[in-house]
Amino acid sequence: MAGKYFASGNPRSSHSPSSPSFLVAALSLLALASIFFFYAFSSYRCPASTPFDASVAREKSNPNPKSNAAAPEYSFVASLEKFLTSRRPVAAESSSAAADAGGAAVKALDDTIWEKETERLYGDPADPWSVLSVVRVYVYEMPAKFTYDLLWLFRNTYKETANLTSNGSPVHRLIEQEALKWVTDQPAWQRSEGRDHILPVHHPWSFKTVRRFMKKAIWLLPDMDSTGNWYKPGQVWLEKDLILPYVPNVDFCDAKCFVENQSKRSTLLFFRGRLKRNAGGKIRSRLVEVLHDTEGVVIEQGSSGEAGKAAAQNGMRKSLFCLSPAGDTPSSARLFDAIVSGCIPVIVSDELELPFEGILDYRKIALFVSSSDAVQPGWLVNFLKSINPKRIRELQVNLAKYSRHFLYSSPAQPLGPEDLTWRMIAGKLVNIKLHTQRSQRLVQGSRSLCTCECRPDDDARSEDKLK
């Protein structure tokens, strides 16, 4: 298996489904190229195993960590440019070489992992590396044709236009199939059937043609649509997968900005975006009807480009509350735009799942309103006006604290979204190991406790329903 260990990994940031800044076709491939294989309890030593551990290690070795720390880069394009110019592809084994090794390679890997885990389990309890929550990450160095070559191919396009939308070429499907074969031929994948692999799924359309082969992997998702519009039953669920925040489309309002804009927040409720959407987003048109021409409420049709960004940013910084209804999917980048703007989100999305909710309590920074209440004439405005000023102040103070959790950067910052991602994944390790080892000893076709992940006919049944 080609590759090398890293102390930590940065999941790629996810974008709004309506954002043109990623190539939908290439997303499928780049998601495969970014697969991480990880397992816990390894006895290999390294300075740190997560962004959080890394920050602790740096503080111990350097009494003044800010003296030589690199300034974080928050621009995706700038980070990608630095990545391309500073790294070169490493020769990787072909998929045929991995496939030829067959079951022997899988057994050898399984034996090695078992030996290391046993050593840690029965080792010195005082050894800090024996802590079971340490996450070891293995990053595949895939062949360059799946990674660097594609990024270089589109380098000028994304630099000049920040637009990598699909041109309709079917070539990406062929590349997906080859990348899928390369990944699934690896002994690590075969050992666990992908359960201990992490797969960034940047968009609800990403690699739709190969999802059924990779549904046991951990998916990093921008949204978790439970209505079946984007994901089939049995493909995604909270116990297995992880929600990541969208990249905010507006600039971060720091402490100085927050103070300066406090006195300018004269608008009660603000919304700027598409007024008509499909699926769960139909709630938007109903909200427009009941909020139209209401005093203190600003509802605007959104637009793209710098002018649209500036209008949204100015509107949010001048508003007390920001409406965050469902779109084509339950979530949208607007929620995170509001958070980093210091505008209290008013969430009207009954099926919404939120990032890092095992760590963050969103009730401390946002208001949640049911769709049935929100569409009643006059109800929403009266509700917002009835909120105690002390409660509003508490929400605003917490917004200032929470903003750091939604700012992607390179290098990753402590308690940033990259850090919280690994903390959430660490909580899944025991369950992953349970299902991996259980699958290795079950007799094929035997009766077993059925969970979402062990229903082999989910895709077939859902496809039949769609016919």
Secondary structure, 3 states (H helix, E strand, C coil): CCEEEECCCCCCCECCCCCCCCCHHHHHHHHHHCCEEEEECCCCCCCCCCHHHHHHHHHHHCCCHHHCCCCCECCHHHHHHHHHHHCCCCCCCCHHHHHHHHHHHHHHHHHHHHHHHHHHHCCCCCCHHHCCCCEEEEEECCCHHHCHHHHHHCHHHHHHHCCCCCCCCCHHHHHHHHHHHHHHCCHHHHHHCCCCEEEECCCCCCCCCCHHHCCCCEEEECCCCCCCCCCCCCCCCCCCCEECCECCCCCCCCHHHHHHHHCCCCEEEEEEECCCCCHHHHHHHHHHHHHCCCCCEEEEECCCHHHHHHHHHHHHHCEEEEEEECCCCCCCHHHHHHHHHCCEEEEECCCCCCCCCCCCCHHHCCEECCHHHHCCCCHHHHHHHCCCHHHHHHHHHHHHHHHHHHCCCECCCCCCHHHHHHHHHHCCHHHHHHHHHHHHHCCCCCCCCCCHHHCCCHHHHHHHHHC
